[in-house]
Amino acid sequence: MCIISMANFNNIEECLKEIERRYNENEKARDKLSSFHDPIQMTFSDTGRKVLLLINGDQGIEVKDNTADENAAVKIEFTEEQVLMDMFNGEIGGVKAYSSGKIKIVEGSIRNLMKLRKLMF
């Protein structure tokens, strides 16, 4: 059974807290990321905001807002902050956002992005 959250995300801060919540409360997500140790940098082109996700395998996640790591193995660029909010609100799927150019993988592989989908979309 799949439970769809009916929450309405109104800003990036709420989305970032939801990423942490999903990691902490979703055992399948933690299991899927058990071997993932690369920092993930998200950049939002409209505001220049950078967010760093530090995943320590199945041990924990730290979300650092307004922080960058130019050496991050995975870098994802969003055309605007609204794209992430739309994804969390179920208004656009990750595949559609990627195929329409609203999300770009600057560094890393689509395979890594697919591992993150339980946390982000």
ABEGO torsion letter per residue (X at the ends): XBBBBABBBABAAAAAAAAAAAAAABAAAAAAAAABABBBBBBBAAAGBBBBBBBBEAAEBBBBBGBBBAABABBBBBABAAAAAAAAAGABBAAAAAAAGABBBABEBAAAAAAAAAAAX
